[in-house]
Amino acid sequence: MIKNFNRKKSAIAVAFACSVIATFSHADESIKLDKVEVTGILPEKLESVPGSFNVVDEKELETRRPFSIQEALNNVPGVHVVGEGAQSLNLNIGVRGLNPRRTSRTLLLEDGMPLFLAPYGDPSAHYATPLERVQRIEIVKGSGQVLYGPQTVGGMINFVTKPIPKEGFAGSVSATAGSNDFRGVHFNLGYGGERGGIMVDALNRKGDGIRKDHDFEVNDVTLKGLLNLTETQSLMAKVGWYEENSHYTEAGLDAARYNADPTANPFGKNDTFEHERKSLQLVHNWAINDTAKLTTQAYYVNSERASYRQTDESLDQMTRSPDGVNNIATCPGASRRDYENFANLCGNKMRPREYAYWGVEPRLDFSHNLFGLNSDAVLGFRYHEEDINRKRYNGATPRARENDPGSALRDDSDIQVESMALYGQNTFFLGDFALTPGLRVERLKQTNKLKTVNFVASGLKDSETETTLLPGFGVAWNGIANTTVFAGIHRGFAPPRPDRDLDPTRALGASPEKSTNTELGFRTSYFKGVTFESTLFNIDFDNLVVGPVNGQFLNAGKSQHTGLEAAGRVDFGTIYNTPHNFYLTANYTSLFTAKFKRDAATDGIESGNRLPYAPRDLASVNFGYSHPIGIDARFGIDYVSQQYADNENSRVETANGQDGIIPSYTLLNASVNFRPAGSKASYFLSGHNLADKEYLSTRVDGMFLGRGRQVFGGIRYDF
């Protein structure tokens, strides 16, 4: 169990009590709250944002009907999603050439609340907001990130959930079904009025995965409530519960097995992943007056996840006695090549882990002319704590569990993280210019206490405290109608991970990753029916972390990411004033530089080597037709160029399948959405990888097949 929970609940309660008491005693009743409600991370004045951003809005989500987050983000330039599984349950998003593994270098948020297992201690995306609950997705890559953290070297993705109804009952029910035994049911019902409202959302999804014995089932229930305390104050509460049970395996195939049958999964019947997540978010809004608002957020998240992975490596350490002597010979499935014996005889690694984090964050947004210039300012503070327990057992048989006599405790560590962040940002408006300087100060303390280390040492403890300054500056110019030209620079920060980078048993460790991010670009809707944006970006890393190298993650020194993003949309119906709207959307990313800039002999890195999982070219093109009678039909093409899978840029495939080229691939997809005019029912059909192309998605821990043809359809009824 996570310790000190009562103390944490008390701290949150005190913080909110102080906020509410202050608001009741000083409230100005001159402004109604609905004028200042903000659920996203983008400001209301988008034309003054001094950096690149994208929004996947509600209309696009409804007409495109993406099967998972991967498809939802395919039209966003600079974003690379590796489809390791069927349902994006273990999300891998890389932004601007950053390694996509578990999205660890891109901050994921839901309504401004962090989503990782532990934002500082274990930034792994084993959970993302189900698309059925999402109203829009905000992707922020440019300047202005000093307001958020950590993991801001790649940007931020915020899932904005659907709001509580304001006028009576409203909701929807939908059912979907498709190939690979996919089925889904979603229910949403809410009621709102002058005093507030309440809404419940429930979801069940299940189906087969990409490989054999790869099925999954997900349940998600969310309860959201809103209480309008006065005309200027509101209190929102959101409680969530999520459960995943899947036969997901992180064990890929070696080259021989993959070439024989890429859908094979000799580990599937024994490998499982179990995840339960409980969350609480409280947000108090106070519209102080016409020019100022105070938002105080508090959150608590508890996650329990356990992965059971069959492996031939377990027995080497499973039976190690205190003197370090192995008692049993190596498993018959050594090197994972004797699959038949391996699946029946070899042991597994069990990783039951528990995470809890909580935080409180008051933020003041206000307008002023303190320096003789019209300005919008943001001042805020966040206190955040994490408590993590990580265990690993080695089992002698495939089905051994931690309470089984045939398993032995391999590792047991307690990790504590304490973070305090103070940030401020001011936008000065000078005619057609908006200048936005900002600064974030992060003070971080991390402690890793190992209670068991290979059954030899115990009680070892290491602690590290660091204060980091993260400045940013951006400028936006709006001298041309419906056009913004912007430029920005900011400092990115990804703290070390205590479980791998702060290890008292190792002489070496990794320092925090820091980056300097710059960009220059524009976005415009100057021409009728045409929108276009383009951004030139550069990311310079001071101390990129790579690994594992002999079991350790190390700083590989400097690296550089430079590229060009472009995206646009043409609506011919708008141009020619006709209800028959033929439209074209396209985006393209050229990552022409993604390289190491310093040799690192410990990992075979040579200066000039290309970074792994950083495709040079990403592109998506969609052709569509829509009409006011309620129909929207679309056909699309997605392209990903070849990638390297390792730091040495190996071109020859190794026997274990982990090194070598990942070839380029092109996928075809389409969707049809029909909602008759005046009807409350919508009918949809969507397909991805329609040509059923066989392609390799990743080589991490072996070779993984990309998702084959997936077709699904359904009906949604709004009431």
N, C-alpha and C positions, 0 to 999 in steps of 0.2 A: 504494500500500500504506500501511496505517496504521503510523505510526512508533512506536518505543519499545515494541513488543509484548513483547520479551524482558524489559525492565525491569518491565513490568506483571505478567507471569507470575511473575517472581521475588518481587515484592512480595506477591502473593497467596499464594505458597508459603510465604514467611517468616511471614506472619500466621497461616496455618493451622498451621504447624509449632509456633509459640509456643503457640497454643491447645491443640494436642494434647499437647505436652510438659507444659503446666501441668495439664491434666486428669489425666494419668497420675500425676503427682507428688502430687496433692492429692485424688484421687477418694475419695469416701465411698461405700462399697458398700451403704448401707442402703436405697436406693430403686431400683426398676427403672425403666428408661428409658421404658417404654411408658406410664407414668403422666403423663409431661410432654411427650410428642410433640405439637407444635402445627404444623399446616400452614396455618392461616388467620390472618387479621389480627384477628379478633374474639376476645375473651378467653373463658375457660371460663364465667365468671359473667356470663351475658348480662343478668341482672336488674340488674346494677350499671352497665351501659353508660349513660353520661349523655347519650345522643343517639340520633338516628334511624338505623336500619340495617334492611336486608332481606337475606334469604338465599333464593336459589333453589336448593333442595336436589336431591339425586340423584333422589328419587322424582318430583318435579315435572318434572325434565328428561326422565325416562323416560316419564311418562304423557302429557305435552304434546307431546313430539317436535317441538321448535322447529326450523325449517329453518335459522335463522341466529341470531346474537346478538340481532338486532333483535327477533325473536319471543320469545327467552328473557327479555328485559328488559321486554316490553310490560306485564307485570303489576306492575311496580315503580313506585310512585308517585313523581312528581317527575322521572322519567327520560324524555327525548325522544330517540328514535333516528331520524335522517333516513336513509331507505332509498335511497341514491344508486346502489347497485349490487345485484346479485342475491344476493351471498353475504357481505356485510359485510366485504369485503376492504379497503375503505377506510372505517374505522369512524367514524361521526359521532354522538357521544353528547353531548347537552346535559343538564345537571342543574340543575334549578331556574331555568330561563330563561337559562342561559349558552349562548353560541354553540356549537352542536354541531360545527362544522367540525373534522374530524379528531380530535375528543375532546381538544383541546389544553388544556382547563381542568379535566380530570378525570384523576386519576392512575390508570393501568392497571397492574395487577400480575399476575404468575403465581407462586403460592406465595411471595408476598412480594417477588418480584424484578421491577423495572420492565420494561415491555414496549415503550416508545416507541422510535422510531428513535434518539433521544437525549433522555433525560428533561429535560435543561436546554436544550440547544442546538437541538433540533428535536423538540418533543413532538407528533409526528404519528403517529396510529394506523394505520399501514399493515400492521400485524400484530396479531392477537389469537389467543389460544389456541383451537384448534379445539374445538367443543363435544363431540366424541367423546372427548376426553381429560379432560373436566371432570367432577369429582364434585359440585361445588357452586360457586355464584357468590355472593360476599359484596359487598354494596353498603353503604358507610358514608358518611353525609352529615353527621353531627353532630359534637359535641365529641369529643375524643380523637384528632384527626388530627395533633396535635403529634408523634406518634411516626413520622410518615411525611412524605415530600415528594419533589420539589416538586409544583406544580400541584394544590394542595389547596383552591382557591377553590370547587370544585364537589363535592369528595368523592373517594372512592376506590372502585374496582371491582377485586376480587381474584378471579382464576380459580384455584380450588383443584383440582389435578389428582388423578387416581385414585392410591391408594396401592399400594405393592408388597404382594403377598400375604404372609401370615404363616405359613400352614400348607400347604405343598406347592404343587402347580401350580394355577394359576387363570388365567382369561382369557376372551376373547370374540372372536367374529368376526361382522361384520355387513355386509350389502349393501343398498344403497338405490338406487332408480331412480324417475324421475318425469318430469313434463312439462318442456318446454324442454331436452330432451335431457340431463337431469341424471342423473348416475351417481356413486355413491360406494361405496368399500370401506374398511373399517376392521378392523384386526387388533391384538389385545392379548394378550400372553402373559407371565406372570410366575411366579417360583418364590420361595418364602420359607421360612425356618426359624429356628431359634434364633440362628444366627450372622448372619442378615441375609437379603438376597434381591436379585433382579434382575428387571427387567421391560423389555420392548420394546413399543413402540407405533408402528404405521405406518398412514398414511392417504393415500388418493388421492380427490380430488373434482374433477369436471369438469362442464361444462354450458354452456348459452347464457345470456347476460345479458338485461337488460331491453330493450336496443335491438339492432338488426341488427348483425352482425359484432361482437359484444360477448362472445365466449366466454371462458372461463377454465379453468385447470387448476391445482390446488394439490396439492403433496406435502408430507407432514410425517412425520418419523421422530424418535422420542425414545427414549433409553435411560436408564433410571433404576436406580441401585444403592444398596443400603443395607448397611453393615457395622456390626454391633454390636461395638464394641471391647471393652467391658466391660458389666456389668449396668447401668451408669449412663451409658454413653457410646455414641454412634453417629455415624457419618459417612455422609451421604447425598450422592451425586453424580448429577447429571442433565445429559445432553448432548442437545442438540436441533439438528435441521437442518430448514429449511423452504424451500420453493421455490414461487414463484408466476410463472406465465406467462399473461398475459391481454391481450386486446385492449381493455382498459379505456381509456376516454378521459375526460379532464377537460373537454373542449370540449362545452358544451351547445349547444342549438339556439336560433336567433333565433325571434321570435314567429311570423313567416310560415311558416317551415319546420315548427315545432312544430304549428301549427294544421293544416298540410297532412298531416303524418304524424309523430306524437310518437315513433314507434319508429325514425325515420330516424337514420342515423349515417354521414354522408358522410366522416367521418374514421376510421371503424372499421378499414378494411383497412390503414391506415398507422399508426394510434396503437397503441402497445403499452406494457405495464408489466411490468418484470422485477424480481424481488426474490428475493434469497437471504439467508437469516438463519441464523447459527450461534451457539449459546449454550452456556454452561457455568455450572452452579450447584453450589456446594458448601456443605453445611450441617453443622456440627458441633454436636451436642447433648450437654450435660453436665448430668445431674441431680445437683447438688452435695449436696443433702439433701432432706428432705421439704418445705422451704419455699423453695428457691432452685434456679434453673436458669440456665445460661449457654448462649446460642445464638450461634454465630458463623457468619455467612453471607458468602460471597464469590461474585462473579459476573463473567462476561465475555460480552459480546455483540458480534458483528460483523455488520453488515448492508451489503449492496451492492444498491442499487436504481437503476434507470435507467428514466426515462419518456421516451417519444418521442411528441411531440404536434405534430400538423400545425397550422400557423398561418400566417396571412398577414402577421403582424407580423415574422417573422424576417428577411425580405429587407431591411427598413429598416435593420437593423444588421449583417446578415450580411456585407455587402461593404464595410463602413466601413473606410476606409484610416486609417493613423495620424493623418492631419490631420483626421479626422472627416468626410470628404466621402463621400456615398453614390455608388456607381457604377452602380447598377441601379435601374430604375423600380419602382414598387410592384407587387406581385403582382396578377394579374387577379382574384383572389378577394378583393379588398379588402372588409372588413367582413363577410366570410363569407356573402355573399349569392349570388355566382356559384358555386354549389356544384359544378357539373360541372367547370368549369375549376379551381376551387380544389383539388378532390381529386386532380387529375392534375398540376397545375403548381406549386402553392405549396410553400414550404419547411416546415421544422418546427423545433421547439425540442427539443434533446436535453439531458437533465439526468442524467448519470451521477453518482451520489453514493455516498460510502462513509462509514459510521459505525462507530465502535468506542467502547464504554464499559466500564468495569470499576469494581468497588467492593468494599469489605470492611466488614463491620458486625458488631461484637460487641454483644450485648444481654443484660443481666442482669435477670431477673424474680425477685422475691423477696417474701416476706411478712414483716412485722415489726410490733412494737408500740413503736417508738422513742419516740413521743410519748404513750404511754399509751393508744393507740387501735389496734385491729386494722387493719392496712393492707396493701395490695398495691402494690408499687412496680415501676417499670420505669426502667432507666438504660441509655443506649446511645450509640454514636458511629458515624458513617458517614463514610468517605472515598470519594470518587467522582471519576473522571476521564472526560473525553470527548475524542475526537479525530475531527474531521469534515473531510472534503474535499468541497466542492461545486463542480461544474463546470457550465457551460452552453455548448452549441454551438448555433449557428444554421446550419441546412442550407439549401441552395438548392433542394433537391428533397424530396419527401415521404419518400423512403427513405434520404436521406443520413445517415451516421453519423459519429462523431467521428474515425474514421480515413479518412474519405472526402475527396478533394480539394475537393468541393463544400461543405464545412462549415468554419466558422471558430470559434475559441474566443472566446466572448463574456465569460464570467466564470470566475474560478478563485480560490477562497478556501479558506484553512485556518483552522479554528476549534478552539480549545482551551478546555476548561472544567475547572475544578478546584473541587470543593465539599467542604467539611467541615461536618458537622452534629453537634451535641451535643444530646441531648434527655433529658428526665426527666419522669416522671409518677407521682403517688401518689394512690391511692384510699383515703380514710379511711372506715371503717365505724362509723357512730354510730347504733346501733339500726336503725331502718328507713331511715336515710339513708346514701347513699354520696356523698362529696364528692371530686371529682377535679380538682385543679389540675395544670397541666403547662406546660412551656416547651420550645421548640425554638429553637436558635440556628443559623442558616445563614450560613456565610461562603462567598461565591461570587466566583470570579475568572473572567472570560470575555475571550478575546482573538480578534479577527477580523483576519486578515491577507489582504488582497486582492492576489493576484499579477498579476491582469489586470483592468482596469476599462475597459470600452468601448474597448479597444485604445489608450487615451490615457495613463492613469496606471497605475502598477504599484508594488508594494511598500508600499502604504499599510497602516497598522496602527493599530488602536484597541484599547484594553484598559480594562476596568472591574472594580473590586473593590468588593464591598458586603457588609456584615454586617447581618443582619436578625434581630430578635427576634420570635418567634411564640408568644405566650402563649395559653393556653386554660384554661377552667374549666367544669366541669359538675357537676350534682347530680342524683341519682336517688333517688326515694322509693318504698319497697315496703310501705307501710302497709296495702294492700288485697291480699287473696290473689290470686296470679297476675296482678298488675297492677304496672306501673312507670310512674310519672310522672317526667318528666325535663325539664331545662332546661340550656342550655349556651350558651357564647360562645367563639369562637376566632378567631384572626387567620389569614386565608388569604394565600397567596403564590404568584405566578406570575412567575418571573424574565423579564427581557427576552430576546428571541431574537437571538443575535448576527447571523444572516444578514439580518435586516430592521431590528432596533432598535439595533444597534451597528455602524453603517456609517460608516467614516472619510470617505466621499465626500460625506456629507450634513451640513448644519449642524444639522438637527434630528434628534431620535431619541426613543425611547420609554423611559420609566422602568418599573421593575417594577410589575406590578399587585398591589395589596394590598387586602384586603377584611376587613370585620368581619362575621362570620357568627353569627347568634343564632337560637335555636329554643326552642320550648316544646311539649311533646307528651306523649302517653301511649300505651302498648300494653297490651293485656289479653286474657286467656283466662279471665276470671272465670266466665262462663257456659259450661256444658257444651256442647261442639260449636261454640262461637263464638269466633273471634279477631278482634280489631279494633285498629287503630292510627290515630292522627291526629297531625299535626305542623303547627304554625304556624311559619313560618320567615321570616327577613329577611336579605338580603345587601346590604351597603353597600360599593360600590367607591369607592376614593379616586381612582384614575387608570386607568379602563378604557381598554384599547388598541383602537382601531378602524383600519380601513384596508382596502386601500391607498388613500391620498389622494395623487394624483400620484406614485404609486410608493412612497410612504412610509407606515409605520404610526405613528400618533400617539396620544398620550394624550388621550382625549375628556373627561377630568374625571370627575365623580361620576355614579354610576348606582345604582339601587335595584331589588332584586328582593324582592317580598313575596308570600307565597302560603300556601295551605293544602293539605296532603296528607292523604288518608284511604285506608285499605285494610282489607279484611276478608274473612273466609271463614266460611261456615256449612255444617256437615256434619249433615244431617238424620238420617243413619244413626246417628251418635253420640248425637244428642239423643233419638231414639226407640229406641235399642238394637236396631237391625235391620241385617242384613248388606247390605241394599239401601240404599246410600248415595247419595242425591241431594244434590249440593252446589252452592253458589253462591259464586263469588269475584268481587270487584270492587275497583277502585281508581280514585281521582279526584284530579286536581291542578287547583287553581284558582290560577293565577299572575295575581292581580288587579292587581299592580303590577310592571311591568318597564320602567323608563323612564330616560332620561337626565335628570340633574339640573342640567346646566350647558350653556349654549350653546357650540358649537364651530364657528365660522364656516368653518374650513378644510374641514369635511366637511358643511356644511349642516345640522348638528345643532342642533335647538332644544330647550331644556329642556322636558320633558314628552313628547317623542317616545318611542314605544315601541321597545324594543330589537328588532332583527331576529331572526328564527328563535326567537321566544319565544311560542309559542301560549298563549293565555289558559287554555284548557281541554284537559286530557288525560283520557281515561277508557277503561277496559277492563272488560268484564263477561263472565263465563264461567259457563255452566250445564253441569253434568256429572253422570255416574252411574258409580259403581264398585261392584264386588262381589268378594268373596274368591275366586270361581272364577278371577279373573285378568283381568277386563275393566275398562277405564276408557274412557269416551267423553265427549267435551267439545265444546261449541259456544260460540264467543265472538264478541264485537263489540269492535272498537277504534275510538276516535274521537280525531281531532286537529282542533282549531279552526283558523281562519285565522291566517296569520302575515304580517308584513311581511318583505320581502327586503332592504331597505336602510335606512340610518340616517335618511333623510329621510321615511320612511313614505309612499313613493309609492303612489298608488292606481291611477294610469294606467300600463298596461303599456308599456314602452319597446320600440322596434323590435328591440333586441338581446336582449330577453327577460330581462335581468338585474334590472330593477326592476319593482315592481308587487306586487299581492297574491298570496299563495299560498293558494288557497281551502281551506276545511275539507274533510275527507274521513272516511268511515266504511268500515271493512273488516270482512269476515266471515271467520272461520276455524273450523276444526274438526279434531279428531284422535280416533283410536281406537287403543287399545293393548290387546293381548290376550296374556296369558301364562298358559296353562292351569296350574292348580294342580299342583305337582310337576314341571312341565316346565322344561327348560333353554332352551327356545326362546321368543322373543317375536316377535309379528307386529304391525306397525303401519302406519297410514295417516294421513297428515296433509295438510291443505290450507290455504292462505293466500290471502286476497283471492278467496274463492270466487265472488263475483259478478263477478269480472274488472273491477272498477271502474277507470276511467282517471282518474288523479289526478296532479297536479304535486307533486313531492317537494322540489325546490330550484331556485333560480335562480342559484346560484353559477356564474360563467362561462357562463351561458346556462341554458336550460330543460331540466330532466331529468324524464323520466317515472318515476313510481313503479312498483314491480314489479307486474305483472299476476298472474293466477291461477297459483299454483304448487302442484301436487299431487305428493306423493311417498309411496312406501311401501317397506317392506322387512322383513327378518327379521334377528334377532340371536340368536346361540346362545352361551350361557355354558357354560364347562367348568371 
